[in-house]
Every structure is written in C-alpha cells, then in structure tokens.
C-alpha cells in the first residue's frame, strides 16, 4: 500500500529524479522525470503537487476513487460502468431481450398520459398492458445473442453461467481524450530522442556511404521511442490508462522522411507527425491495469534504459559541444578533452595519484588519509606558511618577526598610488590572517601538549 505522506516526502526531496513515481510503480513516468530533470525542468514536478493524491489512490486501487470515476462514465480496471447507448438492444439477467430505445420511452409516456383520463376499472388493464414485453424485431446480432444465452442456459454447468455473466458485463475499453499536457509531453520526449539518435553519430561518420542511410532513419525511430514513453503509461485527465502499439508512431515518424531527405534541419517534423498519427488513430484505452512486476525486474529495466539514455546524451555532448578559450576562439569539446589528457595538469595529477598509491602500500589507509587531509589543507596552515614565506619548521618567534616585517612592507599608508594602495591593503589583510591562523594553531598544540604532559604525570 502506497502512503501519501511518504510520496510527498519523496516528491519534495527526490522528485526531480522521479523517485516518487517509482515508489508508486509508475516506472515510465519516473524515467521521463529523471531524463528531463523533473518533467521538463521542473514543470511536471510542480504539477505533481495536486496530482499525487490521484496517483496514490490509483496505485492502491482505492474503491472510492474508482467509484467517483465510474460516476463520470469511465471504465476502470475492467469494471462495467458505461453510459447507456440509445437504439441498442440489451440482454437482461433472465436472458430476455429488451429495448432501450426512443420508441419505448415514447410508449411509456403515452400510457402514463392515458392513465390520467380513464376510469378506475380500465387502469388495471392499462397497467397490465404496460408491463407486457414489446415485440422484438430480431436482427442477425440479436439472434446470435439469443442463441448464446439459450445455449449457455441449456448446458447448465456453473462455469458456463459464470462465463456468460462475464460476457454480459464486458464493455468496450474507454478511449481517453488526449490532454494538452500529454500532447506536449509526447512532443517533447519524441523531439529529445529524435535529436539524440541523430546527433549521437558524429558528422564525419554520418557522411560515409555505408552509414549514411542508417543515420537517415535514426530520427524517426528516436521519435517513436520517445513518444511511447509517454503514450503507454502516463495518465491524462482522471485515470484513463493509455496504450498504443509501435505501428502508428512509426508510421507517423516515417511520414516525415520527405522533409528529412530535403533538409537535415527538419528533424522536428518526425516527432510532430508521430504524435498526430498516434493520437488520431493509434491511441487506445486500457481496461485493465498493467501487470505488476517484481522490484528486481523493474530496477533492471530502468537501469538499462538509463544507461542507454546516458550513452546517447554523452555521445551527443562529446561530438557536438564546443569550448570557448580566452581569445574567443571555439574549440570542439572532444579536441579539448584530448588536449587535457596531454597537458601538464593531467601529468601532475597522475603523478600525485601514483605517489598516494605508493604511500598507501607502505603505510596503509590511516596514514594515506592523513596525507590527503594535509594536502587539502582544511585548516589553511600550509597556505599561511606560504603567505609569510616560511617553512613548517619555523618557531613562533620567527613567525612573529616575519609577520612584523611584511606588515611594515605592505602597510597601505606606505603607498600613494590608488591601485598600489588597494593591492597593498589586500596583501596586508592576507598577512594578518595568515599570522592569526598560525598563532591559533600553535596555541592549540601547545595547550594540548601541556594537557598530555600533565595527564602523564598524574598517572605516574
């Protein structure tokens, strides 16, 4: 059972990753939220504020929730609750075919009006006449229904009666309307995957004879894939689960091939046509909830989809992004990365890691942690020695002497030029802070050493 409070907590802290949708077993919804950082950069995350109660009730299959939806004329989870259709024969519980037509309603009104103007003795006759079954004009469909009912009642086994009852209650799944939110989500996801499929292949490879035609068909396939993430699980107005096959999204996306053949910049036409074709012809209602899957299977499927998405996104960024250098020149990102691995910074980094690894082999994890913390210099001691131009072996007298010398040298009053005065003031403040840091560290160490010595004497 899903809890609404837990859902809101997950929504608040991890909603941009879609964790609350995963908790409610809405895996595709969760993937879309994760892939678009909260449903198109937070818009879906905000919309979930008032949608979460419905999501929780749907996950728990709440009877009151379904009752409200049935009152609105929707079919949910295969329950037979539809608005009556005029001019259509229905089968009663006794197997008698009755009619719910305009003609029947007119006849009833006529009998009621006649009852007002007849004597009391004739009223009984009219009441009996009114209860008689209206003669039924059989059709091919009605004959088939009568034979089905009569055959099932003639056979008599209990299982046939149950099957007959289920068949009578069976209704056509509700085909939900497509809201603006769903249409926009389908278009966005279709566009994202369409561009990712195309841009993940570098341009120089896309022009090769053996790959050119394969690359040409990638945007329509990506549009269909992105659309189906929205078209099969996300809910639109009320509950109305949607489902659609691959047929119409693929037909719609491949209908844009003439535009793609004319111009490579027409990639957006594939998702647009795919969405239109799907909502016009390929959309169906789901009369039953999707089958429940185990946690391991759900995590495996989501992880695979996430890895594929990250690979496409990484490839797209790597082959298409650029870096701007100091002089305003743009350099392709892949060239910048290759040059970084050849730079002195990367060489020094590798050397430091190699040194840490050797130090770990000689001294263990405890010493290497102290070495890392010393290199990070969280207390600012190493930087303070550097500012005062001293080494770590300097005494407190040497630190104080050096501090006074540098303070006199960089005192702002000794400089008349405004720029030099500002620079001197900045340097003077750094010298003062460095001296304070070293003095405090030395004082703490001295106090700690005295306390340790006193404790040793007491124990002795």
Buried (B, 14 or more C-beta within 10 A) or exposed (E): EBEEEEBBBBBEEBBBBBBBBBBBBBBBBBBBBBBBBBBBEBBBBEBBEEEBBBBBBBBBEBEEBBEBBBEEEBBBBBBEBEEEEEEEBEBEEEBEBBBEBEEEEEEEEEEEEBEEEEEEEEEEEBEEEBEEEEEEEEEEEBEEBBEBBEEBEEEEEEEBEEEBEEEBEEEEBBEBEBBEBBBBBBBBBBBBBBBBBBBBBEEEEBEEEEEEEEBBBBBBBBBBBBBBBBBBBBBBEBBBBBBBEEEBBBBBBBBBBEBBEEEBEBBBBBBBBBBBBBBEEBBBBBBEBBEEEEEEEBEEBBEEBEEEBEEBBEBBEBBBEEBEEEEEEEEBBBEBEEEEEEEEEEEEEEEEEEEBEEBBEEEEEEEBEEBEEEEEEEBBBEBBBEBBEBEEEBEEEEBBEBBEEBBEEBBBEEBEEEEEBEBBBEBBEBBBBBBEBBBEBBEEEEEEEEEEEEEEEEEE
